[in-house]
Amino acid sequence: MIEFAGKTYWLIGASEGLGRSIAEQLSEEGAQVILSARNGERLASLCSSLPGTRVLILDVTDTDAVRAAAKSVGRIDGVIYNAGAYDPMSAKEWDSRTALQMADVNFMGAMRVLGEVTPRFVAQDHGDITLIGSLAGYRGLPKAVGYGASKAALVSLAETMRHDLKDTGVTVRLINPGFIKTRLTKKNDFSMPMLMSVEDAGARVLQAMRKTKFRTDFPRPFSWVLKGLSYLPDWVVYRGK
């Protein structure tokens, strides 16, 4: 069982929603948390209410900024990549700027951060990497141009890293939530089964982080349904096409 007290975590995507809940719960557990996101005002508000936290404003789409931030955080025990961009988008209504922004934040941002942090963890033979993916990364879904593809890429990245780092002291885990009640999901105009509160989702993330288990998908049984789609033949999934 992994304990959080006395450890330092760099939480990227901390300003609201799930990230804010993770920060609050880690702080309650006695962890030191470095809070990163683009919105400095939200971060400052969160930091003022949580002991043992500090703010590091960061745009994960800026390679130089990520490199500088990684140097400034100093020695850390773990990194949590929760930065995310989302807009529902059909291929019939393709907006390249929005789609590329989602891909840049959700996947390329993780590549930038991990490119700085992972070599350091490997060198010290210690480190904890948590990637917040999505159940949407398991199968192509309607109105998920940009978002679904970027989360699928993050799933693949996590799986590769788990393989490559299995003989080191570096733990890599992937956490795939379903629908969480946030500012982003308010954009959806469709039914969201088993919609969770940010508090519940944050608690599930911390529960997963207490273990070295690689993959955590929630909520059940909704996660089983989405993962099960991967086993269906294409003629069933794309019926009528």
SERO-4910 file (N, C-alpha, C, O; in steps of 0.05 Angstrom, whole numbers):
BEGIN
 pado doro    nc1    nc2    nc3   cac1   cac2   cac3    cc1    cc2    cc3    oc1    oc2    oc3
  Met    A     17    -24      0      0      0      0     18     25      0     35     28     17
  Ile    A     14     42    -19     29     67    -22     18     88     -4     -7     93     -4
  Glu    A     35    101     12     27    123     29     34    149     16     55    152      3
  Phe    A     17    170     19     22    196      7     35    216     25     48    234     16
  Ala    A     33    212     51     43    232     70     74    235     66     89    216     64
  Gly    A     82    261     65    110    267     63    121    266     35    144    273     31
  Lys    A    105    257     16    114    255    -12    106    280    -28     87    294    -21
  Thr    A    121    285    -49    115    308    -67    105    299    -94    118    283   -107
  Tyr    A     82    309   -101     70    302   -127     66    327   -144     58    348   -134
  Trp    A     72    324   -169     67    346   -189     42    339   -203     41    320   -219
  Leu    A     21    354   -198     -6    350   -209    -11    370   -232    -13    394   -227
  Ile    A    -13    360   -256    -16    377   -279    -45    375   -289    -55    353   -295
  Gly    A    -59    397   -289    -88    398   -294   -102    399   -268   -120    383   -263
  Ala    A    -94    417   -251   -103    418   -223   -124    439   -217   -135    440   -194
  Ser    A   -131    456   -236   -145    480   -229   -175    476   -223   -187    493   -210
  Glu    A   -187    455   -234   -216    451   -230   -223    422   -234   -206    406   -241
  Gly    A   -248    416   -229   -258    389   -234   -244    367   -220   -238    369   -196
  Leu    A   -237    346   -235   -224    323   -223   -197    330   -212   -190    320   -190
  Gly    A   -182    347   -225   -156    354   -216   -157    368   -189   -141    363   -171
  Arg    A   -176    386   -186   -179    400   -160   -186    380   -138   -175    383   -116
  Ser    A   -203    361   -144   -210    341   -124   -186    324   -116   -182    318    -92
  Ile    A   -170    316   -136   -146    301   -130   -127    317   -112   -116    306    -93
  Ala    A   -124    342   -118   -106    359   -102   -116    361    -73   -100    359    -55
  Glu    A   -141    365    -70   -152    368    -43   -148    342    -27   -141    343     -3
  Gln    A   -153    320    -40   -151    294    -25   -122    286    -20   -117    275      1
  Leu    A   -104    293    -38    -76    288    -33    -66    305    -10    -51    295      7
  Ser    A    -74    330    -10    -66    348     12    -76    338     39    -62    339     59
  Glu    A   -101    328     39   -112    317     64    -97    293     74    -96    288     98
  Glu    A    -84    279     55    -68    255     62    -40    263     71    -24    245     78
  Gly    A    -33    288     70     -7    297     79     14    299     58     38    302     64
  Ala    A      6    299     32     25    301     10     31    331      5     14    348     10
  Gln    A     54    336     -6     61    362    -16     54    362    -46     62    344    -61
  Val    A     38    381    -55     28    380    -82     36    406    -97     31    428    -88
  Ile    A     48    402   -120     55    424   -138     32    426   -158     27    407   -174
  Leu    A     18    448   -159     -6    451   -174      0    465   -201      9    488   -201
  Ser    A     -6    452   -223     -1    464   -249    -26    464   -266    -42    445   -266
  Ala    A    -29    486   -281    -50    489   -301    -45    516   -314    -25    530   -307
  Arg    A    -61    524   -333    -58    550   -345    -70    573   -330    -61    595   -331
  Asn    A    -92    567   -315   -107    588   -301    -95    594   -273    -99    579   -254
  Gly    A    -79    615   -272    -66    622   -247    -85    630   -225    -79    624   -202
  Glu    A   -107    643   -231   -126    652   -211   -138    628   -197   -140    627   -172
  Arg    A   -147    608   -212   -159    584   -200   -139    569   -183   -145    559   -162
  Leu    A   -114    568   -193    -93    554   -178    -87    568   -152    -84    555   -131
  Ala    A    -86    595   -153    -80    610   -129   -102    606   -108    -97    604    -84
  Ser    A   -127    606   -117   -150    601    -99   -148    574    -86   -153    571    -62
  Leu    A   -141    554   -102   -139    527    -91   -115    525    -71   -118    513    -50
  Cys    A    -93    537    -79    -69    536    -62    -73    549    -35    -63    539    -15
  Ser    A    -88    570    -35    -93    585     -9   -109    568     11   -108    574     35
  Ser    A   -123    548      1   -139    532     19   -127    506     26   -138    490     43
  Leu    A   -104    500     15    -91    474     19    -63    477     30    -46    489     16
  Pro    A    -57    466     53    -30    467     63    -11    450     47    -20    429     36
  Gly    A     14    457     45     33    441     31     31    440      1     40    422    -12
  Thr    A     19    462    -10     17    463    -39     31    488    -49     33    508    -35
  Arg    A     39    488    -74     49    512    -87     41    512   -116     35    491   -128
  Val    A     41    535   -128     31    539   -155     53    540   -176     74    554   -171
  Leu    A     50    527   -198     68    529   -220     51    531   -246     42    510   -256
  Ile    A     46    555   -255     30    559   -279     44    547   -303     67    551   -307
  Leu    A     28    532   -319     41    517   -341     21    513   -364     -2    506   -360
  Asp    A     30    518   -388     16    511   -412     30    487   -424     53    489   -434
  Val    A     17    464   -424     30    439   -432     35    438   -462     49    420   -472
  Thr    A     24    457   -477     28    457   -506     54    472   -513     61    474   -537
  Asp    A     67    484   -493     92    499   -497    115    482   -488    120    479   -464
  Thr    A    131    472   -507    153    454   -500    174    467   -482    183    455   -463
  Asp    A    181    492   -488    201    506   -472    191    510   -443    206    508   -424
  Ala    A    165    517   -441    153    521   -415    153    495   -399    158    496   -374
  Val    A    147    473   -411    147    447   -398    175    440   -388    178    431   -366
  Arg    A    194    445   -405    222    439   -398    231    455   -373    244    445   -355
  Ala    A    224    481   -374    231    499   -352    217    491   -326    228    491   -304
  Ala    A    191    484   -329    175    476   -305    186    451   -293    188    449   -268
  Ala    A    193    431   -309    204    406   -299    230    410   -283    235    396   -264
  Lys    A    245    430   -292    270    436   -277    263    449   -250    276    444   -230
  Ser    A    243    467   -250    237    482   -227    223    467   -204    224    475   -181
  Val    A    210    444   -211    196    429   -190    215    416   -171    208    409   -149
  Gly    A    240    411   -180    259    398   -162    254    368   -160    242    357   -178
  Arg    A    262    356   -139    258    327   -135    229    322   -128    218    333   -109
  Ile    A    217    304   -143    189    297   -137    187    266   -136    203    251   -146
  Asp    A    166    257   -122    161    229   -119    143    218   -141    143    195   -148
  Gly    A    126    236   -151    107    227   -171     96    250   -188     97    273   -180
  Val    A     86    243   -212     73    262   -229     45    251   -237     43    227   -242
  Ile    A     26    268   -237     -2    260   -245     -9    278   -269    -12    302   -266
  Tyr    A    -13    265   -292    -21    281   -316    -51    279   -319    -62    259   -328
  Asn    A    -64    302   -313    -93    304   -314   -102    326   -333   -126    331   -335
  Ala    A    -83    339   -346    -91    361   -364   -108    350   -387   -102    329   -398
  Gly    A   -130    364   -392   -148    354   -413   -164    376   -426   -171    396   -414
  Ala    A   -168    373   -452   -185    391   -467   -207    374   -480   -202    352   -490
  Tyr    A   -231    385   -481   -254    369   -492   -274    387   -505   -283    407   -493
  Asp    A   -282    380   -529   -305    392   -543   -317    369   -559   -303    356   -574
  Pro    A   -344    364   -556   -356    344   -573   -355    352   -602   -362    375   -608
  Met    A   -346    334   -619   -343    342   -647   -348    318   -665   -335    297   -662
  Ser    A   -366    321   -684   -371    301   -704   -352    306   -728   -344    328   -734
  Ala    A   -346    284   -742   -329    287   -766   -344    303   -788   -332    313   -806
  Lys    A   -371    305   -785   -386    321   -804   -382    351   -799   -388    368   -817
  Glu    A   -373    358   -775   -370    386   -767   -342    391   -757   -338    403   -736
  Trp    A   -323    382   -773   -295    382   -765   -285    411   -762   -287    427   -781
  Asp    A   -273    416   -739   -260    442   -734   -231    435   -727   -224    426   -705
  Ser    A   -213    440   -747   -185    431   -744   -171    444   -720   -156    431   -705
  Arg    A   -176    470   -715   -163    483   -693   -170    470   -666   -153    466   -649
  Thr    A   -196    465   -662   -205    453   -637   -195    424   -635   -187    416   -613
  Ala    A   -196    409   -657   -187    381   -656   -158    379   -649   -150    363   -633
  Leu    A   -142    396   -661   -113    396   -656   -107    405   -628    -87    395   -616
  Gln    A   -122    424   -617   -118    432   -590   -123    409   -571   -108    406   -552
  Met    A   -144    394   -575   -149    371   -558   -126    351   -559   -117    341   -539
  Ala    A   -117    345   -583    -95    326   -587    -69    337   -573    -54    321   -561
  Asp    A    -65    363   -575    -41    375   -564    -41    374   -533    -20    367   -521
  Val    A    -63    380   -521    -65    380   -492    -67    351   -481    -52    344   -463
  Asn    A    -84    335   -493    -89    309   -481    -67    289   -485    -62    272   -468
  Phe    A    -53    290   -508    -32    271   -514     -4    283   -516     14    275   -501
  Met    A     -1    302   -533     26    314   -537     36    328   -512     59    328   -506
  Gly    A     17    339   -496     25    351   -471     37    330   -452     57    335   -439
  Ala    A     24    307   -452     35    285   -435     62    276   -445     80    271   -429
  Met    A     66    275   -471     92    268   -483    113    289   -474    136    281   -468
  Arg    A    106    314   -474    126    334   -466    134    331   -437    157    331   -430
  Val    A    114    328   -420    119    326   -391    135    300   -385    155    301   -371
  Leu    A    126    278   -396    139    252   -390    167    251   -402    185    238   -391
  Gly    A    172    265   -424    198    267   -435    218    280   -417    242    275   -419
  Glu    A    209    297   -399    226    311   -380    228    295   -354    249    294   -342
  Val    A    206    283   -345    205    270   -319    215    241   -319    229    233   -301
  Thr    A    207    226   -339    214    198   -339    244    192   -338    252    175   -322
  Pro    A    261    205   -354    290    199   -351    300    204   -323    318    190   -314
  Arg    A    289    224   -310    298    230   -283    290    208   -264    305    200   -247
  Phe    A    265    198   -267    256    176   -250    272    151   -255    279    137   -236
  Val    A    278    146   -280    294    122   -286    322    124   -274    332    104   -263
  Ala    A    334    147   -276    361    151   -265    362    147   -235    381    136   -224
  Gln    A    341    156   -221    340    154   -192    328    127   -183    326    121   -159
  Asp    A    318    111   -203    305     86   -198    282     88   -178    278     71   -161
  His    A    267    110   -181    244    115   -164    226    135   -177    236    156   -187
  Gly    A    201    131   -176    182    150   -187    155    138   -192    153    114   -197
  Asp    A    134    154   -191    107    145   -194     93    162   -216     91    187   -213
  Ile    A     84    149   -237     71    163   -259     42    154   -261     37    130   -265
  Thr    A     24    173   -259     -5    168   -262    -16    184   -286    -14    208   -286
  Leu    A    -26    169   -305    -38    182   -328    -68    179   -327    -79    157   -325
  Ile    A    -82    202   -328   -112    202   -328   -121    201   -357   -120    220   -371
  Gly    A   -131    177   -365   -141    173   -392   -171    177   -392   -182    196   -380
  Ser    A   -185    159   -406   -214    160   -408   -224    134   -419   -210    121   -435
  Leu    A   -248    126   -411   -260    102   -424   -264    107   -453   -267     87   -469
  Ala    A   -265    132   -462   -269    138   -490   -245    130   -507   -246    129   -531
  Gly    A   -223    123   -494   -199    115   -508   -199     86   -517   -181     77   -531
  Tyr    A   -220     71   -510   -221     42   -517   -234     36   -544   -229     15   -555
  Arg    A   -250     54   -554   -264     49   -579   -272     76   -591   -280     94   -577
  Gly    A   -270     77   -618   -280    101   -631   -309    106   -626   -326     87   -630
  Leu    A   -316    130   -617   -344    136   -610   -354    160   -626   -338    176   -636
  Pro    A   -381    162   -628   -392    186   -643   -384    212   -629   -382    213   -604
  Lys    A   -380    232   -645   -375    260   -635   -350    261   -618   -349    277   -599
  Ala    A   -330    245   -624   -305    244   -608   -280    250   -624   -258    241   -616
  Val    A   -283    263   -647   -259    271   -662   -241    288   -644   -251    307   -631
  Gly    A   -216    282   -644   -197    297   -627   -196    285   -600   -174    277   -591
  Tyr    A   -217    284   -585   -217    274   -557   -212    244   -556   -193    235   -543
  Gly    A   -228    228   -569   -226    199   -568   -199    190   -578   -186    172   -566
  Ala    A   -190    201   -601   -164    193   -612   -141    200   -593   -122    184   -590
  Ser    A   -142    223   -581   -120    231   -563   -119    214   -538    -98    208   -528
  Lys    A   -142    206   -528   -143    189   -505   -134    160   -512   -122    147   -496
  Ala    A   -141    151   -536   -132    125   -545   -101    125   -547    -88    105   -540
  Ala    A    -90    147   -556    -60    149   -558    -48    148   -530    -27    136   -525
  Leu    A    -61    161   -510    -51    161   -483    -52    133   -471    -34    125   -457
  Val    A    -73    118   -477    -75     90   -468    -51     74   -479    -38     60   -464
  Ser    A    -46     77   -505    -24     63   -517      3     71   -505     20     54   -500
  Leu    A      6     97   -500     31    106   -488     35     94   -460     57     84   -454
  Ala    A     14     94   -444     16     82   -417     24     53   -419     40     43   -403
  Glu    A     11     38   -437     17      9   -440     46      5   -447     59    -13   -437
  Thr    A     56     21   -466     84     18   -474    103     24   -451    122      9   -447
  Met    A     98     45   -436    115     53   -414    115     31   -392    135     26   -380
  Arg    A     92     20   -387     90     -1   -367    108    -25   -375    122    -36   -358
  His    A    107    -32   -401    125    -54   -410    155    -46   -406    170    -61   -394
  Asp    A    162    -23   -416    190    -15   -416    202    -10   -389    226    -13   -385
  Leu    A    185     -2   -369    196      6   -343    190    -15   -322    194    -10   -298
  Lys    A    182    -39   -330    174    -59   -310    197    -68   -293    193    -78   -270
  Asp    A    222    -66   -303    245    -75   -287    259    -52   -273    282    -55   -264
  Thr    A    246    -30   -270    257     -7   -256    241     -1   -231    221    -15   -225
  Gly    A    249     19   -217    234     27   -193    212     47   -199    201     60   -181
  Val    A    205     50   -225    185     69   -234    158     55   -238    157     36   -253
  Thr    A    138     65   -225    111     54   -228     95     71   -248     94     96   -246
  Val    A     83     58   -267     66     71   -287     38     60   -284     34     36   -284
  Arg    A     19     78   -281     -9     69   -279    -27     86   -297    -22    110   -302
  Leu    A    -48     74   -307    -68     87   -324    -95     86   -310   -104     64   -302
  Ile    A   -108    109   -308   -134    110   -296   -154    121   -316   -150    144   -326
  Asn    A   -174    106   -323   -194    114   -343   -221    118   -330   -236     98   -326
  Pro    A   -229    143   -325   -256    148   -314   -276    148   -337   -270    151   -360
  Gly    A   -301    146   -329   -324    150   -347   -332    179   -345   -315    197   -344
  Phe    A   -358    184   -345   -368    212   -345   -366    224   -316   -375    211   -297
  Ile    A   -355    248   -315   -353    262   -289   -367    289   -292   -364    302   -313
  Lys    A   -381    297   -272   -397    322   -274   -378    346   -271   -370    353   -249
  Thr    A   -370    358   -293   -352    380   -294   -361    401   -314   -381    397   -328
  Arg    A   -346    422   -316   -352    443   -337   -350    431   -365   -365    439   -382
  Leu    A   -333    412   -369   -329    400   -396   -353    383   -404   -362    384   -426
  Thr    A   -362    366   -385   -385    348   -393   -411    363   -396   -430    352   -407
  Lys    A   -412    388   -386   -436    404   -390   -440    410   -420   -462    418   -428
  Lys    A   -419    407   -435   -421    412   -464   -437    389   -479   -446    393   -501
  Asn    A   -440    367   -465   -453    344   -479   -483    347   -480   -496    357   -461
  Asp    A   -495    340   -502   -524    341   -505   -536    313   -507   -558    309   -518
  Phe    A   -521    293   -496   -531    265   -497   -530    254   -469   -518    265   -451
  Ser    A   -543    231   -465   -544    218   -439   -516    209   -431   -501    198   -447
  Met    A   -510    212   -405   -484    204   -395   -488    184   -372   -492    192   -349
  Pro    A   -488    158   -378   -493    138   -358   -473    139   -335   -449    143   -338
  Met    A   -484    135   -311   -468    133   -286   -450    157   -282   -427    155   -275
  Leu    A   -461    181   -287   -447    206   -284   -438    209   -255   -454    206   -236
  Met    A   -412    214   -251   -401    215   -224   -395    244   -215   -392    262   -232
  Ser    A   -394    248   -189   -385    273   -178   -355    274   -178   -342    253   -179
  Val    A   -343    298   -178   -314    300   -178   -303    289   -152   -280    278   -152
  Glu    A   -317    291   -130   -308    280   -105   -305    249   -106   -286    238    -97
  Asp    A   -326    237   -117   -325    208   -120   -303    199   -139   -288    180   -133
  Ala    A   -300    213   -161   -279    205   -181   -252    210   -169   -234    194   -173
  Gly    A   -248    232   -154   -222    237   -141   -215    216   -121   -192    207   -120
  Ala    A   -235    207   -106   -229    186    -86   -221    160   -100   -204    145    -90
  Arg    A   -233    154   -123   -226    130   -138   -198    132   -149   -183    112   -151
  Val    A   -190    156   -158   -163    160   -167   -143    155   -145   -123    140   -149
  Leu    A   -147    166   -121   -129    162    -99   -128    132    -91   -107    122    -84
  Gln    A   -151    119    -92   -152     91    -85   -134     75   -105   -119     57    -96
  Ala    A   -135     82   -130   -118     69   -150    -88     75   -145    -71     58   -149
  Met    A    -83    100   -137    -55    108   -133    -42     95   -109    -18     96   -106
  Arg    A    -58     83    -91    -47     69    -68    -35     42    -76    -21     30    -60
  Lys    A    -40     34   -100    -30      8   -109    -12     11   -133    -11     32   -146
  Thr    A      3    -10   -139     20    -10   -163      7    -23   -187     19    -25   -208
  Lys    A    -19    -31   -184    -34    -42   -206    -34    -22   -230    -35      2   -226
  Phe    A    -31    -33   -254    -28    -16   -277    -54     -1   -285    -53     23   -287
  Arg    A    -76    -16   -288    -99     -4   -301   -123     -3   -282   -130    -23   -269
  Thr    A   -136     20   -281   -161     22   -266   -182     36   -283   -178     59   -292
  Asp    A   -204     22   -288   -226     34   -304   -251     36   -285   -257     17   -271
  Phe    A   -264     58   -287   -289     62   -271   -307     82   -284   -298     98   -300
  Pro    A   -333     81   -278   -346     63   -259   -355     37   -271   -358     35   -296
  Arg    A   -358     17   -255   -369     -8   -264   -399     -7   -261   -409      7   -243
  Pro    A   -415    -20   -277   -408    -37   -300   -405    -21   -326   -401    -33   -348
  Phe    A   -407      5   -325   -406     21   -350   -379     16   -364   -378     15   -389
  Ser    A   -357     14   -349   -331      9   -361   -330    -18   -375   -318    -20   -396
  Trp    A   -344    -37   -364   -345    -64   -378   -359    -62   -405   -351    -75   -424
  Val    A   -380    -46   -406   -395    -43   -431   -377    -31   -452   -376    -41   -475
  Leu    A   -364     -9   -446   -347      5   -466   -324    -13   -474   -317    -14   -498
  Lys    A   -311    -26   -455   -289    -44   -463   -299    -67   -479   -285    -77   -497
  Gly    A   -323    -76   -473   -335    -99   -487   -339    -93   -516   -339   -111   -533
  Leu    A   -343    -67   -523   -347    -59   -551   -323    -67   -568   -326    -71   -592
  Ser    A   -300    -68   -555   -275    -74   -570   -275   -103   -581   -261   -109   -600
  Tyr    A   -292   -120   -569   -293   -148   -577   -315   -154   -598   -317   -176   -608
  Leu    A   -332   -134   -603   -353   -138   -622   -342   -136   -651   -324   -120   -656
  Pro    A   -353   -151   -669   -344   -149   -697   -353   -122   -709   -373   -111   -700
  Asp    A   -338   -113   -728   -344    -87   -740   -372    -86   -752   -384    -65   -752
  Trp    A   -381   -108   -763   -407   -107   -776   -430   -102   -756   -451    -93   -764
  Val    A   -425   -107   -730   -444   -101   -710   -442    -71   -701   -462    -57   -699
  Val    A   -417    -63   -697   -413    -35   -688   -421    -15   -709   -433      6   -702
  Tyr    A   -414    -20   -734   -420     -1   -755   -443    -10   -773   -442     -7   -797
  Arg    A   -463    -22   -760   -486    -32   -774   -498    -11   -792   -502     12   -784
  Gly    A   -503    -19   -817   -516     -1   -836   -496     16   -851   -504     33   -868
  Lys    A   -470     13   -846   -449     29   -860   -436     12   -882   -419     22   -896
***
